[in-house]
């Protein structure tokens, strides 16, 4: 019993930290124009649909903050991880650059032409 009491100070902050993360994730819904920009980006990219694990699942019916590869804060897309999505070609569209809250972009392990 004494052992459990010693662990209590370490366990309580862990519980509250996890609770805060879950609550935040549940309240962060994608803002409509953010989703439209992401869908426009998806349709403008040339990628291998049979190997894609992220882009291939993005669609109009889901919350874009829940899509694999996106990170949101208050409904705004702040991170995109499109690494290893078998994207090839260029990024010659403006939808990526219209994501004005996007400081983090990962395009590693794709074949992009500049």
C-alpha positions in Angstrom: 0.0 0.0 0.0 2.8 2.4 0.8 4.3 1.7 -2.7 1.0 2.9 -4.3 1.0 6.1 -2.2 4.5 6.8 -3.4 3.5 6.5 -7.0 0.4 8.7 -6.6 2.1 12.0 -7.2 3.4 10.7 -10.5 0.2 9.1 -11.6 -2.2 12.1 -11.0 -0.4 14.5 -13.4 -0.3 11.8 -16.1 -4.1 11.3 -15.8 -4.8 15.0 -16.1 -2.4 15.4 -19.0 -4.1 12.6 -21.0 -7.5 13.9 -20.1 -6.6 17.4 -21.5 -5.3 15.9 -24.7 -8.5 13.8 -25.3 -10.7 16.8 -24.5 -8.8 19.0 -26.9 -8.8 16.5 -29.7 -12.6 16.0 -29.4 -13.3 19.8 -29.6 -11.1 20.5 -32.6 -13.3 20.2 -35.7 -12.1 21.2 -39.1 -13.1 24.7 -40.4 -14.9 24.3 -43.7 -12.6 26.3 -45.9 -9.6 24.4 -44.5 -11.2 21.1 -45.7 -11.9 22.6 -49.1 -8.2 23.7 -49.5 -7.0 20.2 -48.5 -9.3 18.5 -50.9 -8.2 20.9 -53.7 -4.6 20.0 -52.8 -5.3 16.3 -52.9 -6.9 16.6 -56.4 -4.1 18.7 -57.7 -1.4 16.2 -56.7 -0.3 13.3 -58.7 0.2 10.3 -56.4 0.0 6.5 -56.5 -3.5 5.7 -55.2 -2.7 2.0 -54.6 0.3 2.9 -52.3 -1.1 6.0 -50.5 -1.9 5.6 -46.9 -3.1 9.1 -46.2 -4.3 11.1 -49.3 -6.3 8.3 -50.7 -8.6 8.4 -47.6 -9.3 12.1 -47.6 -12.9 12.8 -48.6 -15.7 15.4 -48.2 -17.6 13.3 -45.6 -15.0 13.3 -42.8 -13.6 15.9 -40.5 -10.2 17.0 -42.0 -8.7 17.3 -38.5 -9.2 13.5 -38.1 -7.5 12.7 -41.4 -4.3 10.8 -41.3 -1.5 13.2 -41.9 -3.2 16.4 -40.6 -2.7 18.2 -37.4 -5.2 20.9 -36.3 -5.4 23.6 -33.7 -8.9 25.1 -33.2 -10.0 23.7 -36.5 -7.1 25.2 -38.5 -4.6 23.0 -40.2 -1.2 23.6 -38.6 0.6 20.5 -39.8 0.7 18.2 -42.8 2.6 15.0 -43.0 2.5 13.8 -46.6 5.7 11.8 -46.3 5.9 8.5 -48.2 2.7 9.2 -50.1 4.3 8.4 -53.5 3.7 11.9 -54.8 5.4 12.8 -58.0 5.5 15.8 -60.1 5.3 19.4 -58.9 3.5 21.6 -56.4 2.2 24.2 -58.8 -1.0 25.0 -57.1 -2.0 27.7 -54.7 -4.1 25.6 -52.3 -1.1 24.5 -50.3 0.0 28.2 -50.0 -3.5 29.3 -49.0 -3.3 27.2 -45.8 -2.2 30.3 -43.9 -1.9 28.5 -40.5 0.5 25.8 -41.7 4.0 26.1 -40.2 4.8 22.3 -40.5 4.9 20.5 -43.8 6.6 17.1 -44.3 6.9 16.0 -48.0 9.9 13.6 -47.3 10.3 10.5 -49.4 8.3 11.6 -52.4 9.5 12.4 -55.9 8.8 16.1 -56.3 10.0 18.3 -59.2 10.7 21.9 -58.5 
